[in-house]
Amino acid sequence: MKKLPDEIVAHYEQAEESQRLSSSGGQLEETRMRELITRHLPAAPAVVYDVGGGPGNYACWLARGGYEIHLVDPVPLHVEQASAASQTQPDHPIAELYVGDARHLDRGDNSVDVVLMLGPLYHLTERNERISALQESYRILRKGGIIFAVAISRYASTLRGMIDGIIDPEYIKIVDRDLRDGQHRNPNEHPAYFTTAFLHRPEELKAEIETVGFDLEGLFGIQGPAWLLQNLEEQWADPNCRERLLNIARSLESEPSIIGASTHIMAIARKTEDTA
């Protein structure tokens, strides 16, 4: 199994990914992810391979819906956390969990209905590595199977820094490189500045998906511009404001001129031919 760079593993061992979605911004992200996934999922009990499934937030949710879930993640802590989460719902467990790599999946050809790839593409910093991961997902999907592949927007760090008023010279250097070539680096491992990643333009994600042979069904901005609100926590706590924010995100999700303003971009695509 290929290994992620040590700084990425260290980031996730320290950053408590299992708690990230509990914030208002995280709840916005999770709500919209679930909406987009639900809208395109086949009926249960389809087989879902959650590649880079982290601590199991989405795997457990889908398992409760009757899906057969297999989770693989390169961070041992995440697999431990996903296993523990699965054990809290014994009537709807995750079927399989293992430490592994998106570029080499331990699964037969044409054997799953859905691939969730909600994280790996942004930690595979070279295009050939991302293509390898997408090819593996293509290989294991059945004809007609669907992939949900998520990237971080090229502009996420820039927008975040503007809203938060970050003028730290170290952060400005990070943002400058993000905009120049999409390669996000945090050489001093500042805990708030994320970790080694590649940030996509929407058209780059589209091109990578189509290069592998997938039939792209759509690109979607997940959060819309709502994540940029300085009072997001206050607005999210108000049910009326929350629904208004979600409606804005829904109305703008496919608008080409605004997709990149979301933190995350989702490509939804289908495999139309059997793997030879």
N, C-alpha and C positions, 0 to 999 in steps of 0.2 A: 504494500500500500504506500502510495506517495504521501508525504507529510506536508501539512501546511507550515509556513514559516513560524518559527517559535514565537514571534511577537504577536501573531494572530491568536494562537492558542492561549498565550498568557493573557491577552486582552479579555478573552471570553471566560477564562478561569477567574478573573478578577471583577468582571463587569456585571455579574448577576443578570445575564440575559433572561433568566426565568422571571425576573421582576420588571423588565423593561416595558412590557405591554400594559402594566398597571397604571402608568401615568396617563394624563389626558391625551398627550400626543400619541402614546402607544395604543390607547383605546381607539382613537381615530383610525390609526393604521390597521389595527386588528379588525375593527368593524368593516372597513372598506375591503380588506383582504377577503374576509368571509363572504361579503356580498358578491364580489366578483367570482370567487370560487364557486359558491352555491349556484350562481346564475348559469354556469357552464358544466357543472358536474353531471356525469351520468348517475343513474339511480343506484342506490345501495342494493346488494352488497358488492359493488365494484372493488377491484384491487387497486389500492393507492400506495405508491412508493414515495415517501417523504424524504427527499434527498437534501441533506443539510437541515434536517428537521429540528435541530436545536433541542431545547428542553421539553419539546413535545406539545406545545400549546395547540397547534393545528391538528396534530396527529390524534390527540385525545378528543378533541372536538369532533373530528370525523369518525373516530371509532364509536363515539356515543350515537352517531347517526347511522350506525350499522355497516360502515365500510370496513373492509379488511385492510389494515394499515401496517406498512413495513417502514421503519424509520432507520436511516443511516446518517451518521454525523461524524466528522473527523475529530471532534473534541470529546474525550472520554467523560468529562464532567457532564456534558449535555446528555449523553446517553444514560448516565446514571440518573440524572434528574428526570428524563423522560420515562425511564423505568419506574421510578418512584411515583410519578404522576399517574402512570398507567395502573399501578397497584391500587390507587385510590378509587378506581372505577372497575372493580373486578368483573362486573357483568359486561363490560365493553373494553377489554384490554387491547393494547397495541399488540398485533400478532407477532411481530419480530422487531428487535432492536439490535444494532451492532455498530461498532466503530468502523468507519470505512470512508472511502473517498469517492466523490462524485465522478471522477474520471475512470474508475474501475469498480463497477457495481457487481455484487455477487448475486446475479439474477439472470435467468435464462432469457433468450430472445423471445419477443412477441408474447410476453407473459403478464403484463400489467395493463390496467385500463387508464390510469392517471399517474402522472409524475408531478409532484410539487417540487419546485426548485426555487425556494423563496430566499435563499441566501448564498449558495455557492458561487454564482457568477461574479459577485463583487469581490470575492477573495481569491479568484484565479486571475492574476493580473496580466497574464499574457493571452493574447487572442487564441493561440493554438490550444492553450489549456481549457479555455472556455468552450471552444469548439469540441474538444475531446469529451468534456462533460455533457454537452448537448447531444453528441453522437451516442454516448452511452444511454442517455434517456431515450433517444430515438430507438435504439436497439431493443430495449426491454419492453417498449410499448407495443401493444397489439395494433393492428390496422384499425384506424378510427380512434385510437387513443389520443388523449389530450395532455398537453404540458402547460403548466402555469409557471412561468419563469420570470423572476423579479430581479431588477437591477436598481442600483442607487443612481439618481440623477447626477449628471456632471456638475450641476449648479447647486447641489444641496449644501455643501460647506460654505460656499460664497453667500448664499441667502441666509443661512443660519448665522454667520458672522455679522452680517449687516443688521439683522434683527436684534441680536444680542449685544451689538456694539463692541465686538471684539477687535481691539486694535493692537493686540500682542504681535510684535514683529515675527515671532515664530509661526503664529497662525496665518499671518498674511503670506508668508512663504509657502505654506501648505496650500492655501487657496490659489495662489498664482500657478503652482504646478497643476493643481486640479484642472484649472481652466485651460492650461496649455496642452496637456496630453492625457488628462484623466487619471493619472497615476497619483493616488493619495498616499502620502507617507507621513509618519509621525515619528521622526528620528529620536526625539527625546521622550517618547512614550507618555506624553501628557494625557492624563486619564480622560479628559473631556474632548480630545481631538481625534477620536476613533483610532483605527489601526490600518495597516497596509491593505489597500483596496484599489479596485479600478472602478471609476465612475463613468457611466455610459451617457452618451447622447441617445435620444430615442431612436434615431436612424441607425445607430450602431447596433443596438439591441435587435432591431428588425433584421438587419443584414446578417447577424450571426445566427438567428433563428432560421432564416431562409437558406443560408449556406448549407445547413445540415440536411435540408430536405423537408422541413416542416411547412405546412400550409398555414400561414399566419392568419388568425381570425381577428386579431385586434391588438393594439397597444393602448394601455390605460394608465392614466395618472391616478395613483391610489389616493393620496391625501388631498389633492387639489391645493389651493393656496391657504387653506385653513390652518395648516400647521405653523404658519408664519405669524399668527396672532400672538401678541405679547400677553393677552389676557385669555389665552385658550382654555386654561384650567377653569376659569370662572364661567366662560361661555359653555364649555362642555358639561358643566354641572347643572346647567339650566336645560331641561328637556326641550323647550321650544327653540332655544338657540342651537342646541346640539343638532336637532333635525334640520334646521336651516343650514348649518355648516355641511351636513351630509348631503343635502340636496344640491348645494353648490358644487361639492366634489363630484356628485353624480352627473350634473349637467355639463361639467367641464372635462370629464374623464377621457373623452376621445378627441378633444379639440387639439389639433396638432400644435397650435401656437402656444399652448399652456401646459401640455403634458410634462415638459421638463421642469416646471415649477414645483411639482410634487417631489417629496424626498425620494419616493420609490416609484418605479415604472414597472408595470406587469405586461408581459407578452403572453397571450393565450394563442396556442397553435395546435394543430392536429397532424397526426401521422396518417398519411393516406395510402401508404403501400406497406406490405409486409416486409420485414427484414429478411434479406436473402439468406 
